[in-house]
Amino acid sequence: MRITVNGKRTEISLGITCSIEDWDNEMNHTKGKAQESRLINNELDGIKVDITDSYKELFKEGKLVTAKSVKARYLGMDNNEATLFELVNYHNSSINKWSYVIFSALK
């Protein structure tokens, strides 16, 4: 699936397949009324809704909205943020651990 924001795009492999003959490029869906076609189309529709929701969430949060950030949000890979306070605490705890190891080795 292709995600485009402000003319920039990225792609996600969904792992959903169908034959070339069964694909409608204009509608971005499978052709036909068979159960398999309906299942694929329903899955694609659900994914489109989830990606749109990811876009809206980023926008509401005031974050930078790009094709890659929407993709990361959809895939659940965008939660690696920390506050400055959390970063300082992490840094200080890391320094304390290393300084203990270094000073213990020097004794």
Residue, then its C-alpha position, 0 to 999 in steps of 0.5 A: m500500500r502506498i502512503t502519500v503526504n504532500g507529494k512524498r510517498t512511502e510504501i507498506s507491504l501488507g502481505i495480501t496477494c491476488s492475481i493480476e487479473d483480479w486487481d482493479n487499478e482504478m478502484n484499488h480493489t479486487k474485482g468481482k463479488a466472490q467471497e475471497s475478493r470481498l474479504i481482501n477488499n474489506e481488509l484493504d478498507g480497514i487498513k485504509v481507515d487505520i492509516t487515515d486514523s494514524y494521520k489524524e492522530l499525528f495532526k491532532e498531537g501537533k506532530l510533523v505529519t509525513a508519509k514516513s511518520v504516518k507509516a511509523r504510527y500505523l506500524g506502531m514504531d513511533n513511540n520512541e520519544a522521551t521527555l527531557f526529564e526522562l533523558v536526563n534521568y537515563h543519562n545520569s543512571s547510565i553514568n552512575k553505572w559506568s562510573y561504578v564499574i570503572f572505579s571498581a576496576l581501578k581499585 
